[in-house]
Amino acid sequence: MHTFTGKIDCKVETEKYIYLFEFKRDKSAEEALKQIEEKNYALPFAADHRKILKIGVSFDSKKRVLEDWKVSD
């Protein structure tokens, strides 16, 4: 989803929640969360009644695994 400051990698909406995902390859999950905050990806949903969860996900390309994830609200 495109925003005025960038592009959200993945957005999932349910009745009670909005999940915003940022994926990083060979970078930390913390860096992914930092990008969500710095680019204000949650701003378009500020008036929404649902709870917003921001999820940073890190993939390791050498091991070919999901390395880490962090959640912030």
PyMOL CGO cylinders between C-alpha atoms (Angstrom):
from pymol import cmd
from pymol.cgo import CYLINDER

trace = [
    CYLINDER, 0.00, 0.00, 0.00, 1.38, 3.40, -0.96, 0.3, 1, 1, 1, 1, 1, 1,
    CYLINDER, 1.38, 3.40, -0.96, 1.35, 6.25, 1.53, 0.3, 1, 1, 1, 1, 1, 1,
    CYLINDER, 1.35, 6.25, 1.53, 2.50, 9.84, 1.17, 0.3, 1, 1, 1, 1, 1, 1,
    CYLINDER, 2.50, 9.84, 1.17, 5.92, 8.89, 2.62, 0.3, 1, 1, 1, 1, 1, 1,
    CYLINDER, 5.92, 8.89, 2.62, 6.56, 5.43, 1.17, 0.3, 1, 1, 1, 1, 1, 1,
    CYLINDER, 6.56, 5.43, 1.17, 5.10, 1.99, 0.70, 0.3, 1, 1, 1, 1, 1, 1,
    CYLINDER, 5.10, 1.99, 0.70, 3.86, -0.40, 3.38, 0.3, 1, 1, 1, 1, 1, 1,
    CYLINDER, 3.86, -0.40, 3.38, 5.12, -3.89, 2.55, 0.3, 1, 1, 1, 1, 1, 1,
    CYLINDER, 5.12, -3.89, 2.55, 1.98, -5.61, 3.81, 0.3, 1, 1, 1, 1, 1, 1,
    CYLINDER, 1.98, -5.61, 3.81, -1.27, -4.53, 5.44, 0.3, 1, 1, 1, 1, 1, 1,
    CYLINDER, -1.27, -4.53, 5.44, -3.76, -6.98, 6.95, 0.3, 1, 1, 1, 1, 1, 1,
    CYLINDER, -3.76, -6.98, 6.95, -7.11, -5.78, 8.24, 0.3, 1, 1, 1, 1, 1, 1,
    CYLINDER, -7.11, -5.78, 8.24, -9.50, -7.66, 10.51, 0.3, 1, 1, 1, 1, 1, 1,
    CYLINDER, -9.50, -7.66, 10.51, -12.58, -6.59, 12.40, 0.3, 1, 1, 1, 1, 1, 1,
    CYLINDER, -12.58, -6.59, 12.40, -10.54, -5.51, 15.45, 0.3, 1, 1, 1, 1, 1, 1,
    CYLINDER, -10.54, -5.51, 15.45, -6.98, -4.97, 14.16, 0.3, 1, 1, 1, 1, 1, 1,
    CYLINDER, -6.98, -4.97, 14.16, -4.86, -3.42, 11.45, 0.3, 1, 1, 1, 1, 1, 1,
    CYLINDER, -4.86, -3.42, 11.45, -1.47, -5.10, 11.03, 0.3, 1, 1, 1, 1, 1, 1,
    CYLINDER, -1.47, -5.10, 11.03, 1.28, -3.17, 9.26, 0.3, 1, 1, 1, 1, 1, 1,
    CYLINDER, 1.28, -3.17, 9.26, 4.29, -5.24, 8.20, 0.3, 1, 1, 1, 1, 1, 1,
    CYLINDER, 4.29, -5.24, 8.20, 7.72, -4.09, 7.09, 0.3, 1, 1, 1, 1, 1, 1,
    CYLINDER, 7.72, -4.09, 7.09, 10.06, -6.79, 5.80, 0.3, 1, 1, 1, 1, 1, 1,
    CYLINDER, 10.06, -6.79, 5.80, 13.86, -6.54, 5.78, 0.3, 1, 1, 1, 1, 1, 1,
    CYLINDER, 13.86, -6.54, 5.78, 16.41, -8.89, 4.27, 0.3, 1, 1, 1, 1, 1, 1,
    CYLINDER, 16.41, -8.89, 4.27, 19.70, -9.12, 6.15, 0.3, 1, 1, 1, 1, 1, 1,
    CYLINDER, 19.70, -9.12, 6.15, 18.72, -6.21, 8.37, 0.3, 1, 1, 1, 1, 1, 1,
    CYLINDER, 18.72, -6.21, 8.37, 17.19, -6.22, 11.82, 0.3, 1, 1, 1, 1, 1, 1,
    CYLINDER, 17.19, -6.22, 11.82, 13.53, -6.34, 12.75, 0.3, 1, 1, 1, 1, 1, 1,
    CYLINDER, 13.53, -6.34, 12.75, 14.24, -3.22, 14.78, 0.3, 1, 1, 1, 1, 1, 1,
    CYLINDER, 14.24, -3.22, 14.78, 15.26, -1.40, 11.58, 0.3, 1, 1, 1, 1, 1, 1,
    CYLINDER, 15.26, -1.40, 11.58, 11.98, -2.47, 10.01, 0.3, 1, 1, 1, 1, 1, 1,
    CYLINDER, 11.98, -2.47, 10.01, 10.00, -1.05, 12.95, 0.3, 1, 1, 1, 1, 1, 1,
    CYLINDER, 10.00, -1.05, 12.95, 12.05, 2.13, 12.80, 0.3, 1, 1, 1, 1, 1, 1,
    CYLINDER, 12.05, 2.13, 12.80, 11.05, 2.59, 9.16, 0.3, 1, 1, 1, 1, 1, 1,
    CYLINDER, 11.05, 2.59, 9.16, 7.36, 2.17, 10.02, 0.3, 1, 1, 1, 1, 1, 1,
    CYLINDER, 7.36, 2.17, 10.02, 7.72, 4.90, 12.65, 0.3, 1, 1, 1, 1, 1, 1,
    CYLINDER, 7.72, 4.90, 12.65, 9.91, 7.29, 10.65, 0.3, 1, 1, 1, 1, 1, 1,
    CYLINDER, 9.91, 7.29, 10.65, 7.67, 7.13, 7.60, 0.3, 1, 1, 1, 1, 1, 1,
    CYLINDER, 7.67, 7.13, 7.60, 4.46, 7.39, 9.64, 0.3, 1, 1, 1, 1, 1, 1,
    CYLINDER, 4.46, 7.39, 9.64, 2.90, 4.36, 7.97, 0.3, 1, 1, 1, 1, 1, 1,
    CYLINDER, 2.90, 4.36, 7.97, 0.17, 4.21, 10.63, 0.3, 1, 1, 1, 1, 1, 1,
    CYLINDER, 0.17, 4.21, 10.63, -0.96, 7.80, 10.07, 0.3, 1, 1, 1, 1, 1, 1,
    CYLINDER, -0.96, 7.80, 10.07, -3.58, 7.01, 7.39, 0.3, 1, 1, 1, 1, 1, 1,
    CYLINDER, -3.58, 7.01, 7.39, -5.33, 4.80, 9.97, 0.3, 1, 1, 1, 1, 1, 1,
    CYLINDER, -5.33, 4.80, 9.97, -5.26, 7.25, 12.90, 0.3, 1, 1, 1, 1, 1, 1,
    CYLINDER, -5.26, 7.25, 12.90, -9.02, 7.83, 12.82, 0.3, 1, 1, 1, 1, 1, 1,
    CYLINDER, -9.02, 7.83, 12.82, -9.80, 4.12, 12.54, 0.3, 1, 1, 1, 1, 1, 1,
    CYLINDER, -9.80, 4.12, 12.54, -11.31, 2.54, 15.65, 0.3, 1, 1, 1, 1, 1, 1,
    CYLINDER, -11.31, 2.54, 15.65, -9.26, -0.65, 15.28, 0.3, 1, 1, 1, 1, 1, 1,
    CYLINDER, -9.26, -0.65, 15.28, -6.02, -1.33, 17.13, 0.3, 1, 1, 1, 1, 1, 1,
    CYLINDER, -6.02, -1.33, 17.13, -2.92, -0.86, 14.96, 0.3, 1, 1, 1, 1, 1, 1,
    CYLINDER, -2.92, -0.86, 14.96, -0.05, -3.30, 15.33, 0.3, 1, 1, 1, 1, 1, 1,
    CYLINDER, -0.05, -3.30, 15.33, 3.27, -2.59, 13.62, 0.3, 1, 1, 1, 1, 1, 1,
    CYLINDER, 3.27, -2.59, 13.62, 5.40, -5.63, 12.84, 0.3, 1, 1, 1, 1, 1, 1,
    CYLINDER, 5.40, -5.63, 12.84, 9.02, -5.57, 11.76, 0.3, 1, 1, 1, 1, 1, 1,
    CYLINDER, 9.02, -5.57, 11.76, 10.27, -8.80, 10.18, 0.3, 1, 1, 1, 1, 1, 1,
    CYLINDER, 10.27, -8.80, 10.18, 13.86, -9.79, 9.43, 0.3, 1, 1, 1, 1, 1, 1,
    CYLINDER, 13.86, -9.79, 9.43, 14.88, -12.49, 6.95, 0.3, 1, 1, 1, 1, 1, 1,
    CYLINDER, 14.88, -12.49, 6.95, 18.37, -14.01, 6.74, 0.3, 1, 1, 1, 1, 1, 1,
    CYLINDER, 18.37, -14.01, 6.74, 19.22, -14.63, 3.08, 0.3, 1, 1, 1, 1, 1, 1,
    CYLINDER, 19.22, -14.63, 3.08, 22.18, -16.92, 3.83, 0.3, 1, 1, 1, 1, 1, 1,
    CYLINDER, 22.18, -16.92, 3.83, 20.25, -19.22, 6.15, 0.3, 1, 1, 1, 1, 1, 1,
    CYLINDER, 20.25, -19.22, 6.15, 17.02, -18.70, 4.18, 0.3, 1, 1, 1, 1, 1, 1,
    CYLINDER, 17.02, -18.70, 4.18, 14.96, -18.30, 7.33, 0.3, 1, 1, 1, 1, 1, 1,
    CYLINDER, 14.96, -18.30, 7.33, 12.86, -15.77, 9.13, 0.3, 1, 1, 1, 1, 1, 1,
    CYLINDER, 12.86, -15.77, 9.13, 15.45, -14.51, 11.58, 0.3, 1, 1, 1, 1, 1, 1,
    CYLINDER, 15.45, -14.51, 11.58, 13.45, -12.25, 13.91, 0.3, 1, 1, 1, 1, 1, 1,
    CYLINDER, 13.45, -12.25, 13.91, 10.29, -10.19, 14.32, 0.3, 1, 1, 1, 1, 1, 1,
    CYLINDER, 10.29, -10.19, 14.32, 9.22, -7.43, 16.66, 0.3, 1, 1, 1, 1, 1, 1,
    CYLINDER, 9.22, -7.43, 16.66, 5.77, -6.00, 17.35, 0.3, 1, 1, 1, 1, 1, 1,
    CYLINDER, 5.77, -6.00, 17.35, 4.87, -2.50, 18.46, 0.3, 1, 1, 1, 1, 1, 1,
    CYLINDER, 4.87, -2.50, 18.46, 1.56, -0.77, 18.93, 0.3, 1, 1, 1, 1, 1, 1,
]
cmd.load_cgo(trace, "trace")
